[in-house]
Amino acid sequence: MLVSVTTLNDQIFTLEVSDELELENFKAMCEYEVGISAREIVVMWNGRPLHDDKRTMKQYGIKDGDMLLLQQIRGQQGQQQLMDSTSSGIPNIDFGQIQIPGMMGATSSHHQQPQQPAFPEEDPDAVRKLLLANPHELSLLKERNPPLAEALLSGDPAKFNKIYLAQRKERKEKELEKIKLMNADPFDPKAQEVIAEEIRMKNVESNMENAIEFAPESFGQVLMLYIDCKVNGHAVKAFVDSGAQMTIMSQACAERCNIMRLVDPRWAGIAKGVGTQKIIGRVHLGQIQIEKDFLQSSFSILENQPMDMLLGLDMLKRHQCCIDLKRNKLVIGTTGTETSFLTESELPEQSRLNQPQSPKSTVHEDQQLAEALARSQEDTSGASSSAGASGSRSFPESVIKELMNNGFSRARVIEELSIANGNKEAALLALFAKAFTVP
C-alpha cells in the first residue's frame, strides 16, 4: 500500500509499504528519507502518536492512501512529554521546528552552534576561484555551460563576472515567473501550462533515472558499419546502410577512383533524406572488390557528400548480403564471402566517435586547461584537507539545511553529499556547477 508522509518542514513524500511492516522498520525507512535518526522520530496518525514499535501498520489501522506526520523529539523526556500531552487528546507538536521565511538562519536556543556562512553565490570572484580549484567541475562546466566556461578560462575576471551575473539574473527571473504563475489562478491557461511542463519534466527525469539504472548501455554510442573495399583498384572505406535506397559515391571519391568519365548527367537530380544534396549523375555499371570477390553495382554521384561511398539497399539485395552483428561481419550471400566491419581506429575521421579537432584549436584548448590546472594548484595549496568520508548515507541535518538554503532541493543535496562522501564544499561546488547550465 502507498502512504503519504509529511514533516513540519513541509517535506512530503510517499512510501510503498506492506501492511505487515512493523513501526520500527517504517521509522528506519523514514530515517533514510528525512535524515533524522529513527530513535528521535515520532509518527503521528489521526492526531495521536504511535508508540509501540513492534505493532504492524495493519494493527494500527493504517490503510492505503493515509497521511502520516513525522515529528522529531530529542531525548526520552521529550517523548514522555508528548505522551502525557496526547493523553488529553491534544498533541504537543513542536512548532519551533517550522522554518519561518526570513528566519532561516536564526537560532532557537543559546546552546545551538552558529551556522557557517552560506555558499558565496553572490560573490563571482569566490565562485571563479572555487571552479578553478576543481578540475572535474571545470570540465563539467565546460560541457554544460560553454559561455561561462570560456569566460572562466580566458583569465579575464571582468568577463566572467559579467556572464555569471547575467546568467544568475536570468535564472532568478525565470524562477520568479514560474512561482508567479504557480500561485496564480489554477484555471489560468498559462499556469496550467507551467504545471503541465513541471509534471512532464519530472516524468522525463524519472524515465532517465530508470534508464541509467536498468539500461546504462543506451547512453553509449555505437560505431557505424564500415568495410574495406576497392573501386577501380583504389581503396575505399564504404559505409553499409540498409536504410539507403541506392548506392552513392561522393564526387571527390569518384575523381580519385577515375570513374567520373563514366558519369551520365542525364540522371542528375536532387537526393532527399536528412537534408538535400545535388546528384551530378549516375555510373550505370561499376565493380566493387570486397575481399576476393568482384561485385557489380551502380553509383549515384553526389556533389557535396562527406562520405566516400555508401552501400545502399540496391547493392545489398542484389548480392543477398547479410549484416551479422553477432560476429560483426558482412556476409555476401551470392558468394559466401565474409568481411569484418572496421574498428573505430580504422574508420574515416568524420565517422569516429571522438572526432579530432584542428591542431590550432587543440593546442589552444590544451593551453587553457594547463593554465586552469596551474591556477587550481596555486589556489588549493594552502587549503586544508577535507574530513574523512563516511560510508553512511545519513548526514548532519545542519549541513543539509545549509545547502538547501542556497535554493537546492533536499533530494539533490543528499545526492551530491553522497557522491562527495559528506564533503560539504565539494557538494556545494557540484550543485552550483550543475545548476548554472544553459538550457
Salt bridges, closest charged atoms under 4 A:
GLU24 OE2 - LYS54 NZ 2.85
ASP53 OD1 - LYS27 NZ 3.14
GLU121 OE2 - ARG168 NE 3.35
GLU121 OE2 - ARG171 NH2 2.70
GLU122 OE2 - ARG168 NH2 2.82
GLU122 OE2 - LYS172 NZ 3.78
GLU170 OE2 - LYS174 NZ 3.55
GLU197 OE2 - ARG200 NH2 2.90
GLU198 OE2 - LYS178 NZ 2.89
ASP228 OD1 - LYS237 NZ 3.45
ASP264 OD2 - ARG266 NH2 2.93
ASP264 OD2 - HIS284 NE2 2.89
ASP308 OD2 - ARG256 NH2 3.02
ASP324 OD2 - ARG327 NE 2.80
GLU338 OE2 - ARG327 NH2 2.88
GLU365 OE2 - LYS142 NZ 2.86
GLU397 OE1 - ARG410 NH2 2.85
GLU402 OE1 - LYS424 NZ 3.54
GLU416 OE2 - LYS434 NZ 2.69
